[in-house]
């Protein structure tokens, strides 16, 4: 027992990759997924012969994780698991479930307070603190020659008499003549605004208009404008909708500010550095319990962040390593606010509607169908092609290996397993990715690529190393 303790002490103190590799059965396995294995030789041959794969530890580790997702998905199909049941849909569609749940909570919490009566709408219009304008723009680029500027001015002068006399038909003229693509389809309507939201030349002319009034031709940095302030009778519905949207936004902001104060949401000192590190290696960060934000009643960890990042636009992850500490800390506060809102929605007993579930099922079924299509693998095909459970599992993995090969070699388009479906099959299966195996695969891949590159010299025929047989693992499986 003392010898074992000593070995463990040496390993923990030294932290040496080579030492760890020596105690990992020579690290011949890179990844495991429900009894299937990705061997060092297999990954090395794929990465070494596939010129599109960067030969670095992170890239090969990501490739191994992609293999795990596909292997677990295929094995779930082979075992006849129902991937379309309500529990799976709820787990795999977590981002949309969360959005719908927040909308239902919002309808109960905020929306009733933001509904305006006809009298309130009339009073807001008469007060004039918020106004709605239409305009027709004859656009003049900043680099335009004087002749172009003069031509646009003439066009505006020609349309102005029609616009002044058009009344409610002003929108038709805007749709015909305006060069502001953002508003012309709405009859030139710019939406409700308060003072200070437009450039000064436009602002000065617009805010002098009485209801129904039309401005002279106005020059701004964007070109020449004809501006109109429509009377309330023409725009009552759109004016009310815009006011309610603005009120909802303000109520939301007040509620979130109060939530931040009440729960004392505060990022820890090294939060920004931890976020940058996690964004650069999400697979490594997915199990980290290091705290990022403390708040009354809990802690928001790195693995919580990784879950949220999977639900956001990929551009968010790409931007985090370059973001400032202040930007990252503000981002963390917003994410924690959203997480606490979802907890409040659950505590309030918010349930999804039948229509919500129909939307979820359509999107989930589409993802499952696409995955089956790219793998050329369906439950029906498995039943028709193999008579035993073992044969079905082997057939499913053959399809995974074929697709994996074609993707790595650039012969097929890569379609990833959606992140939360991947997390769902990982939670139900047994899998691991061995970093010692990744390092050995990287070494061999570099050798294979160097050999292939040297054989491409003039007059020397190219020779590609033959793939070694995929290993068969018989050791006990473990979750990770």
Residue pairs with C-beta under 8 A, 6 or more apart in sequence:
10 19
11 19
11 20
11 23
17 436
17 439
20 436
21 27
21 436
21 439
21 440
24 434
24 436
24 437
26 440
27 40
27 434
27 436
27 437
27 439
27 440
28 39
28 40
28 41
28 437
28 440
28 471
29 37
29 38
29 39
29 40
29 434
29 437
29 471
29 473
30 38
30 39
30 40
30 42
30 43
30 60
30 64
30 433
30 434
30 437
30 438
30 441
31 37
31 38
31 64
31 65
31 67
31 68
31 71
31 431
31 432
31 433
31 434
31 437
32 38
32 430
32 431
32 432
32 473
32 477
32 478
33 67
33 68
33 71
33 72
33 75
33 429
33 430
33 431
34 71
34 72
34 75
34 429
34 430
34 431
34 477
35 75
35 393
35 430
35 473
35 477
36 71
36 75
36 393
36 397
36 473
37 470
37 471
37 472
37 473
38 64
38 67
38 68
38 71
39 468
39 470
39 471
40 437
40 440
40 441
40 444
41 441
41 444
41 467
41 468
41 469
41 470
41 471
42 467
42 468
42 470
42 471
43 60
43 63
43 64
43 67
43 437
43 438
43 441
43 445
44 440
44 441
44 442
44 443
44 444
44 445
44 448
45 445
45 448
45 465
45 467
45 468
46 53
46 63
46 404
46 405
46 408
47 53
47 55
47 59
47 60
47 63
47 408
47 441
47 442
47 445
47 449
48 55
48 444
48 445
48 446
48 447
48 448
48 449
48 452
48 465
49 409
49 448
49 449
49 452
49 464
49 465
50 408
50 409
50 410
51 449
52 408
52 409
52 410
53 59
53 60
53 63
53 408
53 445
55 442
55 445
55 446
55 449
56 442
57 435
57 438
57 439
57 442
58 280
58 281
60 438
60 441
60 442
60 445
61 281
61 283
61 284
61 433
61 435
61 438
62 283
63 408
64 433
64 437
64 438
65 283
65 433
66 404
66 416
66 417
67 400
67 404
68 426
68 431
68 433
69 416
69 417
69 422
69 425
69 426
70 375
70 400
70 403
70 404
70 417
71 397
71 400
71 431
72 422
72 425
72 426
72 428
72 429
72 431
73 371
73 417
73 421
73 422
73 425
74 375
74 377
74 396
74 397
74 399
74 400
75 393
75 396
75 397
75 429
76 83
76 425
76 428
76 429
77 83
77 372
77 377
77 378
77 379
77 382
77 396
78 382
78 389
78 392
78 393
78 395
78 396
79 389
79 392
79 393
80 379
81 428
82 88
83 92
83 368
83 421
84 361
84 364
84 365
84 368
86 357
88 364
88 424
89 357
89 360
89 361
89 364
90 97
90 360
91 420
91 423
91 424
91 427
92 364
92 367
92 418
92 420
92 421
92 424
93 360
93 363
93 364
93 420
94 311
94 420
95 310
95 311
95 420
96 359
96 360
96 363
97 352
97 360
98 311
98 338
98 342
100 352
100 356
100 359
100 360
101 342
101 345
101 346
101 350
101 352
102 338
102 341
102 342
102 345
104 345
104 350
104 351
104 352
104 353
104 356
105 341
105 344
105 345
105 348
105 350
106 252
108 348
108 350
109 255
110 248
110 251
110 252
110 255
111 248
113 247
113 251
114 244
114 247
114 248
114 251
115 244
116 124
116 240
116 243
116 244
116 247
121 232
121 236
121 239
121 240
121 243
122 232
124 130
124 239
124 243
125 232
125 239
129 194
130 192
130 193
130 194
130 242
130 243
130 246
131 192
131 193
131 194
131 206
131 207
131 229
132 189
132 190
132 191
132 192
132 193
132 229
132 230
132 235
132 238
132 239
132 242
133 189
133 190
133 193
133 206
133 209
133 227
133 228
133 229
133 230
134 170
134 171
134 174
134 183
134 187
134 188
134 189
134 190
134 227
134 228
134 229
134 230
135 174
135 178
135 180
135 183
135 188
135 190
135 202
135 225
135 226
135 227
135 228
136 156
136 159
136 163
136 170
136 173
136 174
136 177
136 178
136 188
136 225
136 226
137 178
137 179
137 180
137 183
137 222
137 223
137 224
137 225
138 152
138 153
138 155
138 156
138 177
138 179
138 223
138 224
138 225
139 152
139 179
139 180
139 222
139 223
140 148
140 149
140 152
140 222
140 223
140 224
141 148
142 221
144 152
152 223
152 224
153 217
153 219
153 224
155 177
155 224
156 217
156 224
156 225
156 226
157 217
159 173
159 177
159 226
160 214
160 216
160 217
160 226
162 173
163 170
163 173
163 214
163 226
163 228
164 214
166 172
166 173
167 212
168 230
168 234
170 187
170 188
170 214
170 228
170 230
171 186
171 187
171 188
171 189
172 187
173 188
174 183
174 184
174 187
174 188
175 184
175 185
175 187
175 188
178 184
178 188
179 223
180 188
180 222
183 189
183 190
188 228
189 235
189 238
191 242
192 239
192 242
192 243
192 246
195 203
195 207
196 203
197 203
198 206
199 220
199 221
199 222
201 218
201 219
201 220
201 221
202 218
202 220
202 225
202 227
205 215
205 216
205 218
205 225
205 227
206 215
206 227
206 229
208 215
209 215
209 227
209 228
209 229
210 229
211 229
211 230
211 231
211 232
212 228
212 229
212 230
212 231
213 228
213 229
214 226
214 227
214 228
215 225
215 226
215 227
215 228
217 224
217 225
217 226
218 224
218 225
218 226
218 227
219 225
232 239
256 337
259 265
259 337
259 340
259 341
260 333
260 337
262 296
263 295
263 296
263 297
263 340
264 294
264 295
264 296
265 293
265 295
265 333
265 336
265 337
265 340
266 293
266 294
266 295
267 292
267 293
267 328
267 329
267 332
267 333
268 291
268 292
268 293
268 294
271 292
271 293
271 328
271 329
271 332
272 323
272 324
272 325
272 328
272 329
274 290
274 292
274 302
275 292
275 305
275 320
275 328
275 331
275 332
276 320
276 321
276 323
276 328
277 285
278 285
278 288
278 302
278 305
278 306
278 309
279 309
279 317
279 318
279 320
279 321
280 321
282 306
282 309
282 310
282 317
283 433
285 302
285 303
285 305
285 306
286 303
286 306
287 303
287 480
288 301
288 302
288 303
288 306
289 301
289 302
289 303
290 301
290 302
291 299
291 300
291 301
292 299
292 300
292 301
292 302
292 304
292 305
292 332
293 299
293 300
293 332
293 333
293 336
294 300
295 336
295 340
300 332
300 335
300 336
300 339
304 339
305 332
305 335
307 423
308 335
308 338
308 339
309 316
309 317
310 419
310 420
310 423
311 419
311 420
320 328
320 331
323 331
352 360
364 421
367 418
367 421
368 421
370 415
371 415
371 417
372 378
374 403
374 412
374 413
374 415
375 399
375 400
375 403
376 399
376 402
376 403
377 396
377 399
382 392
382 395
382 396
383 392
385 392
385 395
386 392
386 394
386 395
401 470
403 412
405 411
406 412
407 413
407 414
416 422
417 425
430 477
430 478
430 479
431 479
431 480
432 478
432 479
432 480
433 480
448 465
451 463
451 465
452 462
452 463
452 464
452 465
454 460
455 461
455 462
455 463
456 462
